[in-house]
Structures are given as C-alpha cells and as structure tokens.
Amino acid sequence: MITLSFACMYCLILNLSKENRWQTYFYISYTSAMFILGTLYTTFNARTVQLAYVNHRDFSAGPTVYDAMIYHEPITILGTSTYVIANWFADALILWRFTMLYRGLRYWVAIAVFPCIMYVGVIVTGILVMIKSTLPNQSLYSKSAVTWAIPYFSLSLSLNIITTSLMAIRLYQHKRRFEKVLVGPGHTSLYTTVAVMLVESCALFALWSTVTLVLYIIGNPVQFVFLCSLSQVQIIAPLLIIFRVAQGKAWTRSTEPTIISNFQVTHPPMAERDPGRTSPSRTLWSPLMIRHPSTSSQCSPASDERV
C-alpha cells in the first residue's frame, strides 16, 4: 500500500497542470485519505495485538478472548472505524466509476439505482456493525454483531462484483462496436485493456473478501489473518485504478466522443459524389489519431475526468 500510494502521488503531481488541476487534486486527496486510513488501521490493530498477545499474554482465558473483551476500548473502536470508513471510500470509487461509464446511456439512472441502493446498505450495515461490536461485553464475533457483519461483508462484495461485471460488459460492447468500423481488432485494444483492469481490480478484493467471509461464517481461526489484511487489500484495489488514471490509461468521460471525432472521413459518400448511384456508400476511416495505451509514457498526462 505504501509503495502504490507514493507511486500514485508521484504520477499525479508530475502531470499536474492548469487544465486538470481539480481532477488531480481530487485524486491526490483520495489517495492521501486512503493512505492515512490504512496506516491508522494498521497502527491501531498492531496496538491491540500488542495488548492481547504481549502485555496480557498470560490472561487466563487466552489472548484471543482478551482481544474480544477490549472491543469497547477506544483503541479498538478507532481501528474498527478506520476499517469501515476505508471500505466506504473504496466502494464509493467503484460506484463512481460505474456511473461514469454508464452516464452516456439514456436510461443510465435506472441502471445505477440498484448499485446505489446496495451502497446505502453497505453504509447502514457498516454503522450497525461498528455500534454492535463496540458495546460493552460485545465484539465482532458476538451474536448481535455477526447478525449485521455478514450482510455488511456480503453487500460490499456483491456491489464490487456486480458493478465491475456491468462495466466489463459495457466496455466489451464498445470494443465490438469499433471492431466493425476499424480494420481488424488491434485498434480496440484500449477497451480490452480497460476491461482487464476493471476485472483485476475487483478480483483482488473479491477473492480476499470471499475467503474472509467464508472463514468468518464458519468461525475458522485463519479468519484473523484475512481480516487484518483485508483492510490493505481494499485500499490497494482502488489505488491501482488511480495509478492507471495517472498514467493516462483509464476510461474518461470524453473517451468515446474523442475516438469518434478522430475517425475522419477521407472520401465523401458515393451517393454525394454520384447522386445516381444507389449502392451503399463506402466510407474510409483513419484511426491514426487514436493513442494506443502501449505508446503512453509511464506517467503520461491524464486529461479530463477519468473513471
């Protein structure tokens, strides 16, 4: 997380200009917030582990029981809060990318309603998990907290899988559309690259979250390893997207209009040159203006708002 955060900061600051300064400021602020939340969670969690397994290692019921007993302590409350807030930030970025990609459709609002409702559910269940797990004599593993923790993890996981799948479908449709216009599929590698980026960014968090949820439900002790690292994974996933945004490889709001405008008609339609002809016109397109992702620099300027 530390390396990726500084890499994002470096590329964003390097490409800062008057045209994209507000967009860059937003990504810098988001990256900084995620880095701070991840660092705070690691600090609070390390302090909790120290109290349970070092300072009170001789506790009669064992360090694990002691760890569960101090969930109402400020150090544990702060750790739980930073974890949940970081999860809200990560899901918010994915939902924002989803709405950006579908905004050009006529009925994009109707499509975005269900993911937005799921995100509200993530926020509500997250708040309930924080409240239930930090009450006196309660913990994340108590019955009242488990009742809300399972829906919380499930909603967050489902939101990531559904939105990413819909975004991949949308990009695939663009890829197929331009394959019919351009000569060969090589010119549409932009859409393939972005689709792979979206799937990979979700797969990292989805896989880790699925394993964590299963271990949490069955009560396997290995869940403690995955729960501690899940906070870092959910921060790394959106930072990977921002890093690609800083490199100029992500989808932007003007990607499709820009590509379409770059296809210049080099010969007028046959019907215009010879009104007597009724055969379909032959239009020649020039894809020379399209910038292939592989030709971009490591930290190429990122213009316009990106997903």
N, C-alpha and C positions, 0 to 999 in steps of 0.2 A: 504493500500500500504506500509506503513512504517513497519508494523509487518511482512508482507510477504517478504519484501526486506531484513530485518535483518535475517529472518529465512533462506533465500537462502544463504546469506553471511556466516552464521554460518555453514551450512552443507557443503558448498563448501570449506571453509577454513579448516574445520575439516577433509575432505577427500583429502586434497592437498597432492600429492606425486610426486615423480620424474617421474613416468610413465604418469600421467595425468595432469602435471602442466600447459601445454599450453592450454589444453581444459578448465581447471579450471580458468586460467587467463582470458580466453575469456568470460566465463560466469560471472565472477566477474566484469569485465569491463562493460559488457552489463547490468548487474543488477545495477551497480553504475550509469551508464548513464541514465537508465530509472528512477531511484530514483531521480536523480538530475533534470531531465526534468519535472517530475511530481511535485516536490517541487517548482521549479521555476514557473511553470504554476499556481499553487495554490497561490503563493505569488503575482505574477503579477495580477491575477484575483481578489484576495482579495483587492489589492490596487485600482483597477479600480472600484470595488463595493464601496469602501470607498469614492472615489471621487464623484461618482454619487449619492449614497444614504445617505451619511453623510455630506460631505463637501459642496455639491451643491444640497442638498435635496429640496431647495426652488426654484430651476430652474423653470422658467415659464412654459416650455413645459413638465416638469416632469423628474424624474431621468433616466427613460428608454431612453428618447430622448437624454439626456445629455450623457449617456453611448454610444449611437450610434454615437454621434458627436465627440468623442475623439478617434475614431479608428485609426486616423493618428498620435496620440501621441506615443512617444517611449514606454511607459509602456504597451499600448495595443498591439503595434506591437510585442514586446517581448513575450507577452502572447500568441498571435496567432502563432508566430513562434515556440515556445516550444511545443505547442499542435500538430502542423502539423509534426514536427520532431519526436516527440514521436510516432505518428501514423505510420510514415515511419519505425521506428525501430520495432514496433510491427508486422506490416505486413511482414517485412523482415524476422523475425524469423519464422513466419508461412510458408513463401515461402521456406526458407532454410530447414525446417523440411520436407516439401513436396518433395523437390528434393532428400533429403537424403533417404527417404523411397522408392522412385521410381528409384533410381540410379542403382539398380541391374538389372532392365529390359533392354532388348535390345534396345527398342525404347523410353527410358525414356526422351531423349532430345526432341523428338517430342511432348511428353505428357506435358513437362514443358514449352513449348513455349507460350501457351495461358496464363497461370498464370503469366509468366514473363512479357508479354505484358500488362496485367492488372496492374501489379505492376508499370511499367513505367508510365502507365496512372494515377495511384494514385500520383506519384511524380509530374508529369506535372500539373495536375489539382490542386494539393496542392500548388504549386508555384503560379499558377494563382489566386487562392483564396487569398493567402497572399498579392499579389500585388493589386488585385482589391479592397479588403476590407480595405486596409490601405491608399488608395489615399485620398487626401483632399475632404471633404464633402461626403465620401463614408463610408460604414460599411459592416458587414457581411450580413446585411439584405437589402442592396441596390440591385437594379435590376441587375447591372453588376456583383456583387459578387455572387448573387443567381444563375446566369447562369452557374457558374463554381462550386459552392459549392454543388449543388445537384449531378452532376456527380462525384464529389470527394467523397462524402459520399457513393454514390451508388457503385462505383468501389471498395472502401475499404471493404464494406460489402459483395459484391459479391465475392471478392477474398477470404475472410475468409470462406465463406460458401462452395465455390467450392473446394478449396484445402482441407479443412477438410473432406468433403464428400468423395473425392477421396482417402484420406489417410485411412479413415474408411473402404472403400471398399477393399483397398489393404490388410489391416490387417485382415479383415474378410476372405479373400482368403487364407491367411496363416493359419488362425485358422481352416478352413475347411480341408486344406491340411494335417495338422498334426493330425487332428481328425481321418483321415483314417489310419494313421500309428500307433498312440498310442492307448492304451486300454482305451476307454471312453473319454469324453470331458473334464474331470477335469484337464488334463495336459496342455490344451491350454488356461487356464485362463489368461496367460500373454497377449495374443492377445486381449481378451475381455477387460482386464483392460486398455490397451493402447488405444483401440478404444473408450472406455468410456471417457478416459482422453482427447482425441482429441476433441470429440464431446462437452464435457463440457467446455473445454477452449474456443471453438468457440461460444458456445451457450450464454455464459455470455456477450461477446462483441456484438454478432449478435443481441441478443434481445434488448440490450440497444441502439445500433446503429439504429435498425429498428424503435424503438419508437421515437428516436430523429429525424430521417429523416422525419417521417410522421408529427410530430409536427412542424418541421421546414418548411415543404412544405405548410401546411395549415395555418401557422402563429399563432399557439396557444401559449399563453404566458408561458405555462408549459415547453416549449422548453428550457427556460433559465436554469431550474433545471437540465435537462438531458444533455444539452450542457456542463455545468460546471463539471458534474460528469463523462461525457464520457471519459475525459482525464484519470481519475483514473482507470476506468474500462478497457480501452485499455492497460494500463500498468499492471494491475493485471493479465489479461489473459495470457500473455507470462511468467510472473513471476511464475505462477502456474506450467507451464511446466518445467521451470528451477528448481523449488523446487523438482519436481519428478525426474528430471535428477540427482540432488544432492543426492537423496535417492536411486538411482540405479534402478528405476522402468520404465525408458523410453526406447524406442527402440533405438538400436545402429546400426552402420553400419555393425558390425560383429554379430548381433543377430542371423540371420538365419544360417550363416555358423557355428557358435558356437553350436547352438542347433543340427544341423545336425551331426556335428562331435561327439557330446556327445551320439548319438544313436549308441551304439556298437553292432556289430553282435556277439551274443553269440554262435550261431551254424552256421557252413558253409552251404551254399545252398545244398539242397538234390541232385541236379544234380552233384555237385562236389564230394559228398561222394559216389554216386552210379551213374556212367555215364549212366547206362542202364535205369534209371528212366526218364520218360518224363513228369511226373506230375509237376505242379508248385512248386517251392521251397518254403519252409517255413522259414522265417527269423524272429528271435526273437530280439526285440529291448529293450534296457534298458534305461528308462527315468530317472534313478536315479540321473544323473548328472545335471538335469535341476533344477535351483534355482527358487522356487515358489516365486512370489512377496510378499506373505504374510509372508514369513520367513525372509525377509530382515529387517535390523535394521532401525531405524528411519532415520538415515543419513548414510546409507551404502555407501562404496566407489563406485564411478562412474567411471568405466574404459572404455576406448575407446571413440570415438566421438559419441555423442548421439543426437537424434532428439528432 
